[in-house]
Amino acid sequence: MLFDLRPKTKRADLYDREKELREFQSAVNLGEDLILLLGIRRLGKSSLLNVALAESGFPYAKIDVRSLYFTHGSIPQGILARKILDSLLATVSGRKSLRLKLEKVLSSIRGLRVSGLSVEFERKPDLAEILEKISSWAENENLRAIIAFDEAQYLRLSGIRYDGLIAYGVDSLPGITFALTGSEVGMLHDFLGLEDPKKPLFGRYAREIVLQRFRREESMDFLRRGFEEVGIKPSRQEIGDAVGRFDGIVGWLTMYGYLRGVRKLPHAQAMDELFNMAEKLIRGELSSLIRNSRRYGVILKAVAMGNVRWSTIKEYVEFKMGPVNDAKFSVLLKNLLKYGYLEKKGNEYSIPDPVVKEVVKNLQLTPR
């Protein structure tokens, strides 16, 4: 259902995004090597990726890189290799001939043993060799294998040059398409370095599919359809109130719909509970950022309070925390743009998520 809080896996549960799904399928069918799904947090990138992979018709592996990073503190090559192979084997489990051929190809790798739908390593795996075997198998079967990294910007924190490995795949492995999502769009671009002559992926082509927030009429329709699924009919005023507060961010709209439609909370209570839950989530997301520099929090608060230009934001920060030189201040602003907490149109900065903006307004920040 539309109000399921988990990432969607079927088109029937995914509202709209038809254009993005078609573009993903077109890229795969054309044999493109690198697809980027981009957008700020809570726009449904993981859901879109799930559905796109399931409908591609090709075998695929999907890895939640953020989960691996928070579990292990880095992205070890052995764990990433195991996740890729386990996921790939699972997606071909119902196609016996294809699975057996894949198992045969993988078993030719020294120190790797396939056991059911999982693999075991008797020595440190060579991920480049594994990808070579996957590509060869896909080519022989007239297929493409899709290797998908969800929240791929976390690969940059591993100490391993995964950007170089992806570059090798793009250049030399014609049976593989890499699909990457990123909610910290600037950080993902920095990791890939498509425009940085010093990076391995410089100059490579990537199909960029950017998710936008819903327009007001789309948000209204999303909520109406979701409420029809669960058999309730809130007033137009309630739906308009929710859309006005959450501004087309599908993650917040879904959570409101779940609280109002599935748990059957009254409108006001659903709104309050959502904001309380969101506040804890956002404070947790911001905590490490602000620990690194309190100025990040003060910059966000300045923007939330209506200071939208470089000069007025800097004046607010200096009023609260004392002088900061122009170069350092510009770096802080640039980082917040990369992390997705700010966006810039013309000469004005804004916080793209209205709930983040509301939470930031209430932050109590004290100088170090």
Secondary structure as the mmCIF struct_conf table of DSSP 4:
data_model
#
loop_
_struct_conf.conf_type_id
_struct_conf.id
_struct_conf.beg_label_comp_id
_struct_conf.beg_label_asym_id
_struct_conf.beg_label_seq_id
_struct_conf.end_label_comp_id
_struct_conf.end_label_asym_id
_struct_conf.end_label_seq_id
TURN_TY1_P TURN_TY1_P1 LEU A 2 PHE A 3
BEND BEND1 LEU A 5 ARG A 6
HELX_LH_PP_P HELX_LH_PP_P1 PRO A 7 LYS A 8
BEND BEND2 LYS A 10 LYS A 10
HELX_RH_3T_P HELX_RH_3T_P1 ARG A 11 ASP A 13
BEND BEND3 LEU A 14 LEU A 14
BEND BEND4 ASP A 16 ASP A 16
HELX_RH_AL_P HELX_RH_AL_P1 GLU A 18 ASN A 29
TURN_TY1_P TURN_TY1_P2 LEU A 30 GLY A 31
BEND BEND5 ASP A 33 ASP A 33
STRN STRN1 LEU A 34 LEU A 38
BEND BEND6 ILE A 40 ILE A 40
TURN_TY1_P TURN_TY1_P3 ARG A 41 ARG A 42
BEND BEND7 LEU A 43 LEU A 43
HELX_RH_AL_P HELX_RH_AL_P2 LYS A 45 GLU A 55
BEND BEND8 SER A 56 PHE A 58
STRN STRN2 TYR A 60 ASP A 64
HELX_RH_AL_P HELX_RH_AL_P3 VAL A 65 HIS A 72
BEND BEND9 GLY A 73 SER A 74
HELX_RH_AL_P HELX_RH_AL_P4 GLN A 77 THR A 91
TURN_TY1_P TURN_TY1_P4 VAL A 92 GLY A 94
HELX_RH_AL_P HELX_RH_AL_P5 LYS A 96 SER A 107
TURN_TY1_P TURN_TY1_P5 SER A 108 SER A 108
BEND BEND10 ILE A 109 ILE A 109
TURN_TY1_P TURN_TY1_P6 ARG A 110 GLY A 111
STRN STRN3 LEU A 112 SER A 115
TURN_TY1_P TURN_TY1_P7 GLY A 116 LEU A 117
STRN STRN4 SER A 118 PHE A 121
BEND BEND11 GLU A 122 ARG A 123
HELX_RH_AL_P HELX_RH_AL_P6 LEU A 127 ASN A 140
TURN_TY1_P TURN_TY1_P8 GLU A 141 ASN A 142
STRN STRN5 ALA A 145 ASP A 150
TURN_TY1_P TURN_TY1_P9 GLU A 151 GLU A 151
HELX_RH_3T_P HELX_RH_3T_P2 ALA A 152 LEU A 157
BEND BEND12 SER A 158 ILE A 160
HELX_RH_AL_P HELX_RH_AL_P7 TYR A 162 SER A 172
TURN_TY1_P TURN_TY1_P10 PRO A 174 GLY A 175
STRN STRN6 ILE A 176 GLY A 182
BEND BEND13 SER A 183 GLU A 184
HELX_RH_AL_P HELX_RH_AL_P8 VAL A 185 LEU A 192
TURN_TY1_P TURN_TY1_P11 LEU A 194 GLU A 195
TURN_TY1_P TURN_TY1_P12 PRO A 197 LYS A 198
BEND BEND14 LYS A 199 LYS A 199
TURN_TY1_P TURN_TY1_P13 PRO A 200 GLY A 203
STRN STRN7 ARG A 207 VAL A 210
HELX_LH_PP_P HELX_LH_PP_P2 ARG A 213 ARG A 215
HELX_RH_AL_P HELX_RH_AL_P9 ARG A 216 VAL A 230
TURN_TY1_P TURN_TY1_P14 GLY A 231 GLY A 231
HELX_RH_AL_P HELX_RH_AL_P10 ARG A 236 PHE A 246
TURN_TY1_P TURN_TY1_P15 ASP A 247 GLY A 248
HELX_RH_AL_P HELX_RH_AL_P11 VAL A 250 GLY A 257
HELX_RH_PI_P HELX_RH_PI_P1 TYR A 258 VAL A 262
BEND BEND15 ARG A 263 ARG A 263
HELX_RH_AL_P HELX_RH_AL_P12 HIS A 267 ASN A 292
HELX_RH_AL_P HELX_RH_AL_P13 ARG A 294 ALA A 304
TURN_TY1_P TURN_TY1_P16 MET A 305 GLY A 306
BEND BEND16 ARG A 309 ARG A 309
HELX_RH_AL_P HELX_RH_AL_P14 TRP A 310 MET A 321
HELX_RH_AL_P HELX_RH_AL_P15 ASP A 326 TYR A 339
TURN_TY1_P TURN_TY1_P17 GLY A 340 GLY A 340
BEND BEND17 TYR A 341 TYR A 341
STRN STRN8 GLU A 343 LYS A 345
TURN_TY1_P TURN_TY1_P18 GLY A 346 ASN A 347
STRN STRN9 GLU A 348 SER A 350
BEND BEND18 PRO A 352 PRO A 352
HELX_RH_AL_P HELX_RH_AL_P16 PRO A 354 LYS A 361
TURN_TY1_P TURN_TY1_P19 ASN A 362 ASN A 362
#
